[in-house]
Amino acid sequence: MLQSERINDACEQLNLSAVPTSWPGIAQRVVEKEGSYADFVEQLLAEEIAAKTQRKVTTLLRFAGLPAVKTLEEYDFNFASGAPKAQLTELAGLSFIERCENVVMLGPSGTGKTHLGIALGYRAIMAGIKVRFVTAADLMMQLCIANKQGKLKDYLQRTVMTSKLLIIDEIGYLPFGREEANLFFNVIAKRYERGSVLLTSNLPFSQWSTAFANDATLTAAMLDRLLHHCHVIQIRGDSYRLKDKKRIGIAPVMSEILERGGQI
């Protein structure tokens, strides 16, 4: 067996994926710069660490299910002047996740709540934190299916509880029935003081009961747990998606449609 083959075999046994392809080039550069054996080992280990970090990020991104990659740097704070930049910048430090605190983003449609939620999730993933993104509608559908199949406990453990940050987007866009409301309460109760939840909603808290089967008691109990350790982000302003429509007179019409809940 050739030496290169022995090296590759040893790397495979040690689960070193970057070393087999990296060491010849690193060795050549170290020789050219008259570096030491220690320089070679250090650079080789750094290459392997970088490769492992990238694989971890790729795995975390796949698990998270983000609909797109968004960053805080891409968010237009000049247009969305109603977004509290200082508060969001502080949250970007991610210490709220370590403290199992929640975040609730409230505001009209199109003001960037989903963008900001994804951006914080992406920031967490880059820091090696396990994140899960799901819309409220998809979560309810998955919970109902799992419940009917007798697999609710398994679903909660496998999907809801495994992430340190659970992002639930678009609370209030579709009202939940009694069973769905109870299942959603179960999610919040399970994660209470055990993992962070980030929610986005176009409804003020005073109207949340309308999204949860008009059950004021259940909604109050859920908000009590959700808001106990929570950062509330209130975003005000016009829809970013409609900003270009103002020039051609479409925005007023679209605003009326949105006020009627999307009914034309």
C-alpha positions in Angstrom: 0.0 0.0 0.0 1.3 3.4 -0.9 2.0 6.0 1.8 -0.8 8.3 0.5 -3.2 5.4 0.7 -2.1 4.6 4.3 -2.7 8.2 5.2 -6.1 8.3 3.6 -7.0 5.0 5.4 -5.9 6.4 8.8 -7.9 9.6 8.2 -11.0 7.6 7.4 -10.6 5.6 10.6 -10.2 8.9 12.6 -13.1 10.5 10.7 -10.9 13.3 9.4 -12.5 14.4 6.1 -10.4 17.4 5.3 -6.9 16.1 6.0 -6.6 13.7 3.0 -7.1 16.4 0.4 -5.5 19.3 2.4 -2.2 18.0 3.7 -0.2 18.0 0.4 -1.0 21.6 -0.4 -0.4 22.7 3.2 2.9 20.8 3.3 4.0 22.5 0.1 3.2 26.0 1.4 5.0 25.3 4.7 8.1 24.1 2.8 8.1 27.1 0.6 8.0 29.4 3.6 10.5 27.4 5.5 8.1 26.7 8.2 8.4 24.2 11.0 6.7 20.8 11.6 4.6 22.6 14.2 3.4 25.1 11.5 2.4 22.2 9.3 0.5 20.4 12.1 -1.2 23.6 13.2 -2.4 24.6 9.8 -3.6 21.0 9.1 -5.6 21.0 12.3 -7.1 24.4 11.5 -8.2 23.1 8.1 -9.9 20.1 9.7 -11.6 22.3 12.3 -12.9 24.7 9.6 -14.3 21.7 7.6 -16.0 20.3 10.7 -17.5 23.6 11.5 -18.9 24.0 8.0 -20.4 20.5 8.1 -22.1 21.4 11.4 -23.5 24.6 10.0 -24.8 22.8 6.9 -26.5 20.2 9.1 -28.0 22.8 11.3 -29.3 24.8 8.3 -30.9 21.6 6.9 -32.6 20.9 10.2 -33.8 24.4 10.7 -35.9 24.5 7.6 -35.4 28.3 7.0 -37.4 29.3 3.9 -34.5 31.6 2.9 -31.3 33.1 4.3 -31.9 36.5 5.8 -29.5 38.7 7.8 -29.9 41.7 10.1 -27.5 43.6 7.9 -29.9 43.2 5.0 -32.9 44.6 6.9 -33.8 48.1 5.8 -33.9 50.1 9.0 -34.1 53.3 7.0 -37.5 52.3 5.6 -38.7 50.4 8.6 -38.1 53.3 11.0 -40.6 51.8 13.5 -38.3 48.8 14.1 -36.4 49.1 17.4 -32.8 48.7 16.1 -31.1 48.9 19.4 -33.3 46.1 20.9 -32.8 43.9 17.9 -29.1 44.4 17.9 -29.0 43.3 21.6 -31.0 40.2 20.7 -28.5 39.4 18.0 -26.0 38.7 20.8 -28.1 35.5 21.3 -27.9 35.6 25.1 -31.7 35.3 25.3 -31.4 31.8 23.9 -29.0 30.7 26.6 -31.4 32.1 29.2 -34.4 30.3 27.6 -36.1 33.6 27.0 -38.7 34.2 24.3 -39.2 36.8 21.6 -42.5 38.0 20.2 -42.5 40.3 17.1 -45.7 42.2 16.6 -46.6 44.5 13.6 -48.6 44.9 10.4 -48.1 42.7 7.4 -45.0 43.5 5.3 -43.0 45.2 8.0 -40.3 42.6 8.1 -41.2 40.4 11.1 -40.4 37.2 9.2 -37.1 38.6 7.9 -36.0 39.5 11.4 -37.1 36.2 12.8 -35.1 34.3 10.2 -32.2 36.7 10.6 -32.0 35.9 14.4 -32.4 32.2 13.6 -29.6 32.3 11.0 -27.3 34.2 13.4 -27.9 31.4 16.0 -27.1 28.7 13.5 -23.9 30.4 12.6 -23.1 30.3 16.3 -23.7 26.5 16.3 -27.1 26.7 18.0 -29.9 24.3 16.9 -32.9 26.2 15.4 -36.2 25.1 14.0 -38.4 27.3 11.8 -42.1 26.6 11.0 -45.1 28.6 10.1 -48.0 28.5 12.6 -50.2 26.8 9.9 -47.7 24.1 9.2 -47.1 23.5 12.9 -50.8 23.0 13.5 -51.2 20.6 10.6 -48.2 18.6 11.8 -49.5 18.5 15.4 -52.9 17.4 14.4 -51.6 14.6 12.2 -49.3 13.4 14.9 -52.1 13.5 17.4 -54.5 11.5 15.2 -51.8 8.9 14.6 -51.0 8.7 18.3 -47.5 10.1 17.8 -47.9 13.5 19.5 -45.4 12.8 22.3 -42.8 11.6 19.8 -43.4 14.6 17.5 -43.1 17.0 20.4 -39.8 15.5 21.5 -38.3 15.1 18.0 -39.4 18.3 16.5 -40.5 20.8 19.1 -38.1 20.1 22.0 -34.9 19.3 20.2 -34.1 22.9 19.1 -32.8 25.6 21.5 -34.7 28.2 19.4 -38.1 27.4 17.9 -39.4 30.1 15.4 -43.1 30.0 14.8 -44.1 32.5 12.1 -47.5 34.1 11.3 -49.5 33.6 14.4 -53.0 35.0 13.7 -53.1 34.8 10.0 -55.3 31.7 10.2 -57.6 31.1 13.2 -57.2 27.8 15.0 -60.0 25.5 16.1 -60.4 24.2 19.7 -58.1 21.1 19.1 -55.5 23.1 17.4 -55.5 25.8 20.1 -55.0 23.1 22.8 -52.1 21.6 20.8 -50.4 25.0 20.4 -50.8 25.6 24.1 -49.1 22.3 24.7 -46.1 23.5 22.6 -45.7 26.7 24.6 -46.2 24.8 27.9 -43.6 22.2 27.0 -40.9 24.7 26.1 -41.6 27.0 29.1 -38.3 27.8 30.7 -36.7 24.9 28.7 -36.1 26.5 25.3 -36.6 29.8 23.6 -39.6 30.5 21.3 -39.7 33.3 18.7 -43.2 34.2 17.5 -44.3 36.7 14.8 -47.9 38.0 14.6 -49.9 40.7 13.0 -52.3 40.8 15.9 -51.9 42.7 19.2 -52.0 40.6 22.3 -55.6 41.8 23.0 -56.8 40.0 19.8 -54.9 36.8 20.2 -57.9 35.0 21.6 -59.6 35.4 18.2 -56.8 33.2 16.7 -57.2 30.5 19.4 -60.8 29.4 19.1 -61.9 32.6 21.0 -60.8 30.8 24.2 -59.8 33.7 26.5 -58.8 31.4 29.4 -56.5 29.3 27.2 -55.0 32.3 25.6 -54.4 34.0 28.9 -52.7 30.9 30.3 -50.5 30.6 27.1 -49.5 34.3 27.2 -48.7 34.0 30.9 -46.1 31.4 30.1 -44.9 33.0 26.9 -44.4 36.5 28.3 -42.9 35.5 31.6 -39.4 35.7 30.2 -39.9 37.6 27.0 -38.7 40.4 24.7 -41.6 42.0 22.9 -40.6 43.7 19.6 -43.3 46.2 18.4 -42.7 47.1 14.7 -44.6 50.0 13.2 -44.7 51.2 9.7 -45.9 50.6 6.1 -45.5 47.4 4.2 -42.0 47.1 2.7 -43.5 44.9 -0.1 -45.8 47.7 -1.1 -43.3 50.5 -1.1 -42.8 50.5 -4.8 -46.6 50.3 -5.5 -47.1 53.7 -4.0 -45.6 55.3 -7.1 -48.3 53.8 -9.3 -51.3 54.2 -7.0 -51.7 50.5 -6.1 -50.8 50.7 -2.4 -54.0 52.3 -1.1 -56.1 49.6 -2.8 -53.8 46.9 -1.4 -54.0 48.4 2.1 -57.8 48.3 2.0 -57.6 44.6 1.0 -55.2 43.8 3.9 -57.5 45.6 6.3 -60.4 43.4 5.2 -58.2 40.3 5.9 -57.3 39.7 2.3 -60.9 39.5 1.1 -61.4 41.2 -2.3 
